[in-house]
């Protein structure tokens, strides 16, 4: 089969490598010029126009390119990962937080009390009046460190004053703090219909052990598939969107991030992810009962109606090098910044990774004489595992991580224990879990 990966900043480059490992004919286009050296010498690069001449299956790896995806679908190409239509609906569901929450509420999904603001000053005035802590979340494609949990009003005011000093102009919401357990519920869609296979995801988003440090978006992912596709979490969340999806003809990944409140044991929707999720896309590969290429192909062709996930857990652990997790928005990048980042992290040699190994997903990397760092983010790779027990998962993940040789490598060492505690609580709150005690 032939595939074209259209990538925003190389997050989905590992999809291209996996498809290539499976024997498919793969090419890739990376939009962000600062990331275009990623995967040089690993996967063939191309222009979009040239690749489309071969009528490939087109995979979009990020939000922000929905207009292009919609045009391709209208032209008859098979598209995965974007293309909901309706004037860029994928992007609107992810970037416009007020719209996304309205979609949840209109379809019967509970949401926290939410207050939108278009200036920092208005938000500061609100917090000073209410004297409460809130979660602050920006609109648009802001860097992950902009999401901040202010447990007290003083803590939140300090963060927002920092935004003001930095001249941040993003619109944002303040969302009530809910005490409970955060979990994602995930499905895949084929032409607007939910594929009968549902899944749970537990992520760590903070950089350091014990959920300390800055928000990175994702430091690890541990997933499991529900034996009953009509799981309690699915019925209370994504299942309620069936009619909404039916109007989209969307094919691809979709998840809802929720907090199950301790007091009423009900899930409250926080945000949608209507695209490939990272690093969960890679964690999922370990519990998928078929090759990834066939999985995508069957969905875009409308052949896949349902399947059973492999038992156990699929996991992904992120390995990085400094200056990660330094995150700078696109509108603040300049030539000097890019040159400094590339001087620090590029050309660092990497040993211990075999490009034929399906349990390692290279990230900001290129191949010259050997493997070395590329791009600007400092992400070395995702280390994968799939095991029936958490102990097996832990041993496997960290044995692989130890074999990778790169100066100053960074990764969390507590992700399995973190997941275990959350799985205990998940079961205690009355939801289905494969966890049966201990590691």
Residue pairs with C-beta under 8 A, 6 or more apart in sequence:
1 24
1 25
1 57
1 293
1 297
2 24
2 25
2 26
2 54
2 55
2 56
2 57
3 16
3 19
3 24
3 25
3 26
3 27
3 56
3 57
3 58
3 59
3 293
3 296
4 26
4 27
4 28
4 29
4 46
4 48
4 51
4 52
4 56
4 57
4 58
4 59
5 12
5 13
5 15
5 16
5 19
5 26
5 27
5 28
5 29
5 43
5 59
5 61
6 28
6 29
6 31
6 48
6 58
6 59
6 60
6 61
6 65
6 68
7 13
7 16
7 28
7 29
7 30
7 31
7 35
7 61
7 62
8 30
8 31
8 32
8 61
8 62
8 63
8 64
8 65
9 30
9 31
9 32
9 34
9 35
9 62
9 375
9 377
10 30
10 32
10 35
10 38
10 39
10 363
10 364
10 375
11 61
11 62
11 276
11 278
12 59
12 60
12 61
12 62
12 81
12 276
12 278
12 281
13 28
13 30
13 38
13 39
13 42
13 43
13 61
13 362
13 363
14 281
14 282
14 361
14 362
14 363
14 382
15 59
15 61
15 276
15 281
15 292
16 26
16 27
16 28
16 39
16 43
17 39
17 42
17 43
17 355
17 361
17 362
18 285
18 292
18 358
18 361
19 26
19 292
19 293
20 26
20 43
21 356
21 358
22 291
22 292
22 293
24 293
25 54
25 56
26 43
26 44
27 43
27 44
27 45
27 46
27 51
27 56
28 39
28 43
28 44
28 45
28 46
29 45
29 46
29 47
29 48
29 51
30 36
30 38
30 39
30 45
31 65
34 333
34 338
34 375
34 376
35 364
35 374
35 375
35 376
35 377
36 45
37 346
37 366
37 374
37 375
38 363
38 364
38 365
38 366
38 374
38 375
39 45
39 362
39 365
39 366
39 374
40 366
40 367
40 368
40 374
41 366
41 367
41 368
42 355
42 362
42 365
42 366
42 367
48 68
52 58
52 72
52 77
55 77
57 78
57 79
57 80
57 296
57 297
57 300
58 69
58 72
58 77
58 78
58 79
58 80
59 79
59 80
59 81
59 276
59 296
60 68
60 69
60 79
60 80
60 81
60 82
60 83
60 252
60 275
60 276
61 81
61 275
61 276
62 275
62 276
63 82
63 90
63 91
63 94
63 95
63 141
63 274
63 275
64 91
64 141
65 82
66 82
66 83
66 84
66 88
66 89
66 90
66 91
67 88
68 82
69 79
69 81
69 82
69 83
69 90
70 82
70 83
70 84
70 85
70 88
72 79
72 83
73 79
73 83
73 85
73 249
78 300
78 301
79 251
79 300
80 251
80 252
80 296
80 299
80 300
81 251
81 252
81 253
81 275
81 276
82 90
82 252
82 275
83 90
83 249
83 250
83 251
83 252
84 90
84 93
84 248
84 249
84 250
84 274
85 248
85 249
85 250
86 247
86 248
89 248
89 250
89 274
90 250
90 274
90 275
92 99
92 100
93 99
93 100
93 103
93 272
93 274
94 100
94 271
94 272
94 273
94 274
94 275
95 139
95 140
95 141
96 139
97 114
97 116
97 137
97 139
97 173
97 271
98 114
98 116
98 173
100 271
100 272
101 111
101 114
101 269
103 241
103 244
103 272
104 110
104 111
104 256
104 269
104 272
105 111
107 240
107 241
107 243
107 244
108 240
109 236
109 237
109 240
109 241
109 256
109 267
109 269
110 266
110 267
110 268
110 269
111 268
111 269
111 270
112 175
112 176
112 178
112 259
112 268
112 270
113 175
113 176
114 173
114 174
114 175
114 176
115 126
115 134
115 173
115 174
115 175
116 171
116 172
116 173
117 123
117 126
117 171
117 172
117 173
117 174
118 171
120 160
120 163
120 164
120 168
121 164
123 136
123 160
123 172
123 174
124 157
124 160
124 161
124 164
126 174
127 134
127 150
127 153
127 156
127 157
127 160
127 174
128 153
128 157
130 153
131 153
132 153
132 176
132 177
133 149
133 150
133 151
133 152
133 153
133 155
133 156
133 177
134 150
134 156
134 174
134 175
134 176
134 177
135 147
135 148
135 149
135 150
135 174
135 175
135 176
135 177
136 146
136 147
136 148
136 150
136 156
136 159
136 160
136 172
136 173
136 174
136 175
137 146
137 147
137 172
137 173
137 175
137 271
138 146
138 147
138 168
138 170
138 171
138 172
139 170
139 171
139 172
139 173
140 170
140 171
141 330
142 170
142 329
143 327
143 328
143 329
144 205
144 215
144 216
144 217
144 327
145 214
145 215
145 216
145 325
145 327
146 168
146 170
146 172
147 215
148 156
148 159
148 215
149 177
150 156
150 157
150 159
151 177
156 174
175 270
178 259
178 261
178 268
179 261
179 262
179 263
180 259
180 260
180 261
180 262
180 268
180 429
181 259
181 260
181 262
181 422
181 425
181 426
181 429
182 257
182 258
182 259
182 270
182 422
183 200
183 201
183 202
183 233
183 257
183 258
183 259
183 260
183 267
183 422
183 426
184 200
184 201
184 202
184 203
184 255
184 256
184 257
184 258
184 273
184 277
184 280
185 198
185 199
185 200
185 201
185 231
185 233
185 234
185 237
185 238
185 255
185 256
185 258
185 267
186 198
186 199
186 200
186 201
186 223
186 238
186 253
186 254
186 255
186 277
186 280
187 194
187 195
187 197
187 198
187 199
187 234
187 238
187 254
187 255
188 194
188 195
188 197
188 252
188 253
188 254
188 299
188 304
189 195
189 245
189 248
189 250
189 251
189 252
189 254
189 299
190 251
190 298
190 299
190 300
190 302
190 303
190 304
190 305
191 249
191 250
191 251
191 302
192 245
192 246
192 247
192 248
192 249
192 250
193 245
193 246
193 305
194 238
194 239
194 242
194 245
195 299
195 304
195 305
195 306
195 307
196 229
196 305
196 306
196 307
197 225
197 229
197 306
197 307
197 308
197 309
198 225
198 226
198 229
198 230
198 231
198 233
198 234
198 238
199 223
199 224
199 225
199 226
199 284
199 309
200 223
200 224
200 226
200 231
200 233
200 426
200 433
201 221
201 222
201 223
201 255
201 277
201 280
201 283
202 221
202 222
202 223
202 418
202 419
202 422
202 423
203 218
203 219
203 220
203 221
203 222
203 280
204 211
204 218
204 219
204 220
204 412
204 415
204 418
205 211
205 215
205 216
205 217
205 218
205 219
206 212
206 213
206 214
206 215
206 216
206 219
207 213
207 214
207 215
207 216
207 219
207 325
207 410
207 412
208 412
209 412
209 413
209 414
210 414
211 418
213 325
214 325
214 327
216 318
216 324
216 325
217 278
218 278
218 279
218 280
218 318
219 317
219 318
219 411
219 412
219 415
220 279
220 315
220 316
220 317
220 318
220 412
220 415
220 418
221 277
221 279
221 280
221 282
221 283
221 315
221 316
222 283
222 313
222 314
222 315
222 393
222 415
222 416
222 419
223 280
223 283
223 284
223 287
223 313
223 314
223 315
224 287
224 309
224 312
224 313
224 314
224 433
224 434
225 287
225 308
225 309
225 310
225 311
226 233
226 234
226 309
226 432
227 308
227 432
228 432
229 306
230 239
231 431
231 432
232 430
232 431
232 432
233 258
233 267
233 431
233 432
236 266
236 267
237 256
237 258
237 267
237 269
238 254
238 255
238 256
245 254
250 274
251 299
251 300
252 274
252 275
252 276
252 299
253 273
253 274
253 275
253 276
253 277
253 281
254 272
254 273
254 274
255 272
255 273
255 277
255 280
256 269
256 270
256 271
256 272
256 273
257 269
257 270
257 271
257 272
257 273
258 267
258 268
258 269
258 270
259 267
259 268
259 270
260 266
260 267
260 268
260 426
260 429
260 431
261 267
261 268
262 429
265 429
265 430
279 316
279 318
279 361
279 382
280 316
282 316
282 361
282 382
282 384
283 314
283 315
283 316
283 384
284 314
285 292
285 314
285 358
285 384
286 310
286 314
286 315
286 359
286 384
286 385
286 386
287 309
287 310
287 311
287 312
287 313
287 314
287 386
288 295
288 309
288 310
288 314
289 307
289 308
289 309
289 310
290 298
290 307
295 304
298 304
310 386
311 388
311 434
312 386
312 387
312 388
312 389
312 434
313 386
313 387
313 388
313 390
313 393
313 419
313 434
314 384
314 385
314 386
315 384
315 385
315 386
315 387
315 393
315 397
315 415
315 416
316 361
316 382
316 383
316 384
317 382
317 383
317 384
317 385
317 397
317 398
317 401
317 411
317 412
317 415
318 379
318 381
318 382
318 411
319 379
319 380
319 381
319 382
319 383
319 401
319 404
319 406
319 409
319 410
319 411
320 378
320 379
320 380
320 409
320 410
320 411
321 345
321 348
321 373
321 378
321 380
321 406
321 407
321 408
321 409
321 410
322 344
322 345
322 378
322 408
322 410
323 341
323 344
323 345
323 378
324 345
324 377
324 378
324 379
324 410
325 378
326 341
326 378
328 337
338 376
341 376
341 378
342 376
345 364
345 373
345 376
345 378
346 372
346 373
346 374
346 375
347 372
347 373
348 372
348 373
348 406
348 407
349 370
349 371
349 372
349 406
350 365
350 370
350 371
350 372
350 373
350 380
350 404
350 405
350 406
351 370
351 371
351 404
351 405
351 406
352 403
352 404
352 405
353 360
353 362
353 365
353 371
353 381
353 404
354 360
355 362
355 367
355 371
358 384
359 383
359 384
359 385
359 400
360 381
360 382
360 383
360 384
360 400
360 404
361 381
361 382
361 383
361 384
362 371
362 380
362 381
363 375
363 377
363 379
363 380
363 381
363 382
364 373
364 374
364 375
364 376
364 377
364 378
364 379
364 380
365 371
365 372
365 373
365 374
365 380
365 381
366 372
366 373
366 374
373 380
373 406
380 404
380 406
380 409
381 404
383 397
383 400
383 401
383 404
383 411
384 397
384 400
385 392
385 393
385 396
385 397
385 400
386 393
387 393
387 396
389 439
390 416
390 419
390 420
390 435
390 438
390 439
391 416
391 438
391 439
393 416
394 416
394 439
397 415
397 416
398 413
401 409
401 411
416 439
417 439
420 435
420 439
423 433
423 434
423 435
424 435
426 433
426 435
427 433
427 435
